[in-house]
Amino acid sequence: MAIPGAQPQQPYSQQPTSTAMPAYQFNPYAQPHTPPAGPPGPPGPPPGTPPRRGAPRWLWALGGVVIASATWAATLMATGALDKGDEATPDYRGHLFHHDMCATAELKSFVAEYELSTSATDDPDGYSSQRKGLDVSSCSRTMTERGETSRTPPTTYVTTHIEWHKKADPSKEFASEQRTWLDRKSETYQYKVTPVKGIGDEAYLIKEQRANSLGSLKLEVRAGWMTYEMSWSWFGGSPDDDFEPPPEQTVLGWMKTDTRATLAALKKPDSKEAPGRDPGA
């Protein structure tokens, strides 16, 4: 007999028997699993404070680069490794560029003993060049002894060559450059390098000794970023002639006197009336 208002009975269903583990059944009355509490974190912002957004990652990276660069620059300055380098201003000690060294170089000491060649083909022989990193002016003169009547008289050559360095300070290598002549010796030629006082910031005399006589002398001078060279060489005519070169100290005296006069002339403005030289002409 059915009871009024009661729910109808559902038929009982038999669950199939299985040896597998029973599937997980959700239990609405089970307590939720809570992980163990960790150490306390920093206090949060006060109630009502708007959330704070972190700085972009690129800004943090940029800040690190700036700090590292500043630290590195400070280290270089403290150790002296950060110098002027290529940004340094060249100091020529007041010696100005002259485009025609044949007109500027003083050779009064030599002219008193020798006669300058006036060959229309190659004497005087000079040139000048102005480039981004270096200015150069040079002149070579050929001379013969005054009053000499031999068909093949002894010949003297005097060259004045000057360089104005614009990008690199030559002082760091100047002395070593002169001493490289010591490594050029041979059975025929021997070389000697001697410091010379009283000219420029530093100066050296390079002597070339041939088998039986003095061959050549070079006076190398540095004044700031300018380097100067006066070279003298001598050839004694034909093999049948018996000529002797002048004494070394005599020639050195001429070179010192004319070098000082040339360096003084370089402190004057370049002459616009000087003809200049064209090595290709």
ZALOLO-984248 format. One line per field, with one value per residue (C-alpha): x negated, y negated, z negated; residue in three letters; residue number from 1. Coordinates in steps of 0.001 Angstrom, whole numbers, plus 500000, padded with zeros to 6 digits. Each point is the difference from the previous one (the first is absolute). Layout:
px	[X	...]
py	[Y	...]
pz	[Z	...]
residuo	[Ala	...]
num	[NUM	...]
***
This chain:
px	[500000	498548	499759	501324	497235	497141	497280	500122	497446	497065	499058	496750	497197	497160	496492	497800	497344	496385	496509	498772	499574	503225	500179	499602	503330	500537	500954	501727	499542	496207	497734	497947	496228	498010	496184	497832	499406	496627	497952	501761	499514	499517	502940	502324	501069	502556	503645	501166	496517	500112	497958	496365	498730	496340	497549	499632	497214	498192	499760	498327	497560	499185	499311	497562	498131	499688	498665	497518	498778	499528	498079	497747	499268	499148	497606	498241	499624	498654	497416	498975	501098	502495	497902	500674	498841	501120	501939	496825	499117	496658	497339	497351	498202	500936	498491	502364	500523	498012	500880	496572	497169	497483	500853	500223	497065	496909	496726	497653	497328	499864	500198	496902	498057	501944	501685	503663	500924	502476	500834	503317	500935	499920	498520	501303	502125	502863	503630	502677	503186	502875	502114	502531	497451	496685	498454	496613	497565	496620	497106	496747	497054	496892	496718	496422	496874	499249	497082	499822	498967	500046	502213	501635	499793	501152	503744	501902	503747	501979	503659	502382	503147	502678	503205	502915	501801	503726	501365	497199	497436	496586	498237	500839	498073	497519	496951	500643	500414	496523	498403	501328	496999	497809	501610	499167	496282	498274	496497	499884	501901	499944	502311	499764	502868	499141	502338	499563	500851	501305	502299	503753	501460	497596	497497	497678	497043	499824	496563	499412	496426	498938	497102	497353	501753	502936	503060	502886	501444	503621	501173	503432	501969	503410	501806	503381	501915	497645	497027	497081	497191	496929	497888	496565	498254	496735	498669	496335	499952	498500	498039	496774	500423	498706	502520	500716	503282	499955	499585	503101	499984	499739	503042	501926	499283	501454	503073	500692	499665	502230	502536	500483	500409	502550	502036	500092	501182	502821	501461	500694	503084	499722	499013	502623	497327	498036	500412	500527	498699	501689	498176	501965	498865]
py	[500000	496662	497119	496751	497349	502452	500245	503095	502665	500343	503501	501176	500490	502385	498456	502316	501774	499026	500668	496458	497273	498082	496624	496926	498911	496376	499533	496698	500365	500502	497164	498282	500679	496918	499825	499283	496343	498495	497243	496643	497627	496253	497951	498979	496445	498335	500532	497693	499583	500364	502933	499119	501067	501113	498238	501504	502549	497935	497084	502190	501320	496462	498951	502901	499026	496380	500999	502470	497398	497373	502441	501026	496380	499162	502945	498917	496443	501154	502274	497505	502323	497457	497421	497576	502401	498965	497082	498306	496692	500137	497689	499002	497605	497147	501496	499295	501964	498658	501307	499305	501251	499150	496357	500320	502234	498066	501303	497072	502129	502401	497266	498421	503143	501354	498773	500886	501792	498164	502839	499321	503698	501123	497361	498786	503087	499498	500698	499465	501807	499301	502969	500762	501532	498516	496954	500338	497579	501021	498723	501533	497962	501071	498209	500050	498539	496459	499666	503720	500607	503799	501569	502071	497793	501218	499542	499137	500512	498212	500824	498241	502023	498913	501703	498543	502912	499393	503217	501697	498591	501016	499668	503582	501501	497333	501282	503616	499004	498451	503015	502312	498841	502092	503115	499016	500604	502095	500819	496683	497664	499461	497667	498061	498137	497177	497649	496298	497403	496471	500491	500599	502310	502775	500518	502747	500183	503091	500650	502299	501268	501551	502396	497272	496681	498082	500654	497941	498204	499547	497498	501059	497523	500169	496883	500998	501744	498734	502065	498565	501682	498518	502568	499519	502476	499817	501757	499583	499908	502712	503009	498437	496860	499762	497702	499974	498892	497158	500979	501256	497242	497343	501341	500379	496357	498945	502167	498632	496373	500406	502117	497314	497388	502168	500663	496256	499381	502520	497819	497303	500139	502003	497866	499798	498847	503266	501896	503453	503182	502499	503368	501072	497098]
pz	[500000	501067	497631	501418	500720	499676	502701	502104	499126	502422	500851	498392	502520	499355	500709	502020	498068	500976	498654	500894	497395	499464	501696	497879	498654	499184	496377	499450	496238	500079	498772	502767	500041	498894	500597	496970	499275	501077	498379	499670	502954	500005	498825	502764	500817	497761	500888	502753	501570	503805	501299	500841	503395	500355	502363	503490	500362	502669	497568	497388	502632	501142	496449	499599	503163	498869	496594	501520	502533	497324	497824	502907	500958	496397	499880	503209	498738	496652	501609	502675	502789	501326	501839	502804	502708	503471	498535	498788	501629	501869	498602	502521	497663	502314	503172	502902	503186	502982	503441	501574	497798	502727	499380	496200	499026	498942	501479	499408	498309	502941	502618	498493	500950	502975	503134	500478	503168	502209	502372	501667	500061	496376	497729	497685	499448	497550	499281	497373	499035	497628	498979	497281	497649	501149	501695	501704	501594	501402	502117	501280	501288	501903	499276	501273	498445	501024	502402	500717	503640	500128	502639	497255	496916	496579	499649	496840	499505	497284	499349	497616	499274	497493	498858	498026	498319	499531	498482	498058	497577	501423	496637	498996	502918	501029	498101	500984	503634	500060	498347	502688	502036	497722	501487	503602	499759	502635	501167	501830	497672	496235	498065	496772	498248	497573	498076	500791	497370	500443	503028	499730	497370	501024	502789	501268	502357	502206	501460	502948	500188	503276	500358	500234	499445	498602	502151	498652	496979	498989	497395	498740	497867	498315	498807	498614	502769	502715	501166	501948	501900	501616	501809	501544	502287	501913	503106	500902	503771	502191	498674	501313	497915	496477	498292	496284	498381	497482	496319	498197	497375	502705	501836	496736	499198	503369	499452	496512	501132	503051	498087	497355	502741	501840	496862	499348	503575	499510	497248	502574	502263	503192	502970	502709	502453	499789	503280	498500	501631	502223	499961	503053	502165]
residuo	[Met	Ala	Ile	Pro	Gly	Ala	Gln	Pro	Gln	Gln	Pro	Tyr	Ser	Gln	Gln	Pro	Thr	Ser	Thr	Ala	Met	Pro	Ala	Tyr	Gln	Phe	Asn	Pro	Tyr	Ala	Gln	Pro	His	Thr	Pro	Pro	Ala	Gly	Pro	Pro	Gly	Pro	Pro	Gly	Pro	Pro	Pro	Gly	Thr	Pro	Pro	Arg	Arg	Gly	Ala	Pro	Arg	Trp	Leu	Trp	Ala	Leu	Gly	Gly	Val	Val	Ile	Ala	Ser	Ala	Thr	Trp	Ala	Ala	Thr	Leu	Met	Ala	Thr	Gly	Ala	Leu	Asp	Lys	Gly	Asp	Glu	Ala	Thr	Pro	Asp	Tyr	Arg	Gly	His	Leu	Phe	His	His	Asp	Met	Cys	Ala	Thr	Ala	Glu	Leu	Lys	Ser	Phe	Val	Ala	Glu	Tyr	Glu	Leu	Ser	Thr	Ser	Ala	Thr	Asp	Asp	Pro	Asp	Gly	Tyr	Ser	Ser	Gln	Arg	Lys	Gly	Leu	Asp	Val	Ser	Ser	Cys	Ser	Arg	Thr	Met	Thr	Glu	Arg	Gly	Glu	Thr	Ser	Arg	Thr	Pro	Pro	Thr	Thr	Tyr	Val	Thr	Thr	His	Ile	Glu	Trp	His	Lys	Lys	Ala	Asp	Pro	Ser	Lys	Glu	Phe	Ala	Ser	Glu	Gln	Arg	Thr	Trp	Leu	Asp	Arg	Lys	Ser	Glu	Thr	Tyr	Gln	Tyr	Lys	Val	Thr	Pro	Val	Lys	Gly	Ile	Gly	Asp	Glu	Ala	Tyr	Leu	Ile	Lys	Glu	Gln	Arg	Ala	Asn	Ser	Leu	Gly	Ser	Leu	Lys	Leu	Glu	Val	Arg	Ala	Gly	Trp	Met	Thr	Tyr	Glu	Met	Ser	Trp	Ser	Trp	Phe	Gly	Gly	Ser	Pro	Asp	Asp	Asp	Phe	Glu	Pro	Pro	Pro	Glu	Gln	Thr	Val	Leu	Gly	Trp	Met	Lys	Thr	Asp	Thr	Arg	Ala	Thr	Leu	Ala	Ala	Leu	Lys	Lys	Pro	Asp	Ser	Lys	Glu	Ala	Pro	Gly	Arg	Asp	Pro	Gly	Ala]
num	[1	2	3	4	5	6	7	8	9	10	11	12	13	14	15	16	17	18	19	20	21	22	23	24	25	26	27	28	29	30	31	32	33	34	35	36	37	38	39	40	41	42	43	44	45	46	47	48	49	50	51	52	53	54	55	56	57	58	59	60	61	62	63	64	65	66	67	68	69	70	71	72	73	74	75	76	77	78	79	80	81	82	83	84	85	86	87	88	89	90	91	92	93	94	95	96	97	98	99	100	101	102	103	104	105	106	107	108	109	110	111	112	113	114	115	116	117	118	119	120	121	122	123	124	125	126	127	128	129	130	131	132	133	134	135	136	137	138	139	140	141	142	143	144	145	146	147	148	149	150	151	152	153	154	155	156	157	158	159	160	161	162	163	164	165	166	167	168	169	170	171	172	173	174	175	176	177	178	179	180	181	182	183	184	185	186	187	188	189	190	191	192	193	194	195	196	197	198	199	200	201	202	203	204	205	206	207	208	209	210	211	212	213	214	215	216	217	218	219	220	221	222	223	224	225	226	227	228	229	230	231	232	233	234	235	236	237	238	239	240	241	242	243	244	245	246	247	248	249	250	251	252	253	254	255	256	257	258	259	260	261	262	263	264	265	266	267	268	269	270	271	272	273	274	275	276	277	278	279	280	281]
***
